[in-house]
């Protein structure tokens, strides 16, 4: 059976199973291999075609892990250009020391995106 012959419901179920379970890894300062493999699998799924992209992208942005300050602000910068993705973030696990941001001061738009995400997660 080919992947694209599956119904959207089954494809959604497969993609949702690739979202890392936050109860087992929140607070961890290093991401284990299975979490990285799941993220890579979702990314690969998103690159196959538009149908799979529309299924994989919400799962990719559902739970985001950031382990260094540069990656955090790169992530926030990506959200500035793709504003609709901020609504997809439900868990944002930041284990990066924010005082080590390598590119200077945080700009206001990135700070606003960060506040928008955290307010949505509280809701």
N, C-alpha and C positions, 0 to 999 in steps of 0.2 A: 504494500500500500504506500502510495506517495504522500508526503507531508501535506501538500496543498489540496489533496482530495479529502482531508479531514474537515469537519465542520468548524465554523468559527468558535463555537462553544468548547470544543475539544482543544483547539489551538490556544484559546484563552486559559484553559485549565493547565495545559503544559507550561505556558509562559508564567502563570501565577506560581507554579511549583518551583520556578527558578528564582523567585524573590527570596532573599535571605531572611531567615527567621530571626527577628530582632531580639527576641527574649533570650536567645543563647549567645548573642555576640555584643549587645550594647555594653559599653564600658570597656570593651577589649581594646587594647592599644595596637593590636596587629590583626590584620584580616587573615583568616586561615585560607588555605588553598581552595576549599569548596566554595567559599564566598566569591573569590576571584574567578573561579571557573564558571559559576552561575552567571556572573556579570558578563563574562566573555561570551557565553552561550547566548544570552539575550542580545548582546551586541551583534553577534553573527546572524541571529534570527532577523534582526532589524534590517540587515543589509541584503537579505534575499530578494524581497519584493515589497511593493507598497502595502499589500494586504498583511504580510507578516510584520512589517514595520509598524503599522497602526496597532498591532497587538503587543509587540515587544516594547515599544517606547514607554507606554504607561508603566510597565513593570520595571524598566530600567530606572525611571525617575521616582518610583514609589519609595524606595529605600536607598539613600545616598550615604556613602561613607567617605570621609575626607580625612586623610592622615597627615597632611602637611599644609601650611598656610598658603603656599603658592597655588596648590590644587584647589583650595577653598575659593580663592578669588578668581581663579580660572573658571571654576564652576559657576560662580555668581556672574562673571562676565558673559558666559554662554547664555545664562538666563536673561540677561539684559537684551540680547539679540533675539531670543526665542521666548518672549514673555508668557506665552500660553503654557510653557512647560512648568512654570512655578505652581500651577494648580495641581500638578501630578505628584509633587513631593509630599510624602506623608511622614517619613522618618528621615531626619538629617542628623547623622552621627559624626560629630567633629571631634577628633582627637588631636588636632593640630594646635600648637602654641601660636596664638594669633599675633603675639608681639614679634614674631619672626617673619612677618610678611616681607618677601624679598623685593617688592616693586615700589616701595614708598608708601605713602598714605592711601588709605582706602577711599575711593571716590564715593560721593553721595548716592549715586545710582545703585552701586553694588550694595551699599549699606541698606538702602531702601528695599532692594530685592530680598536681602537676608531677613529684614523685619517682616516683609510680606509673607515669606515662607514660614517663619516661626509663628506668626499670628494665625495662619491657616492651620498649622499643626495643633495649635491650642484649641481651635474651634471644634 
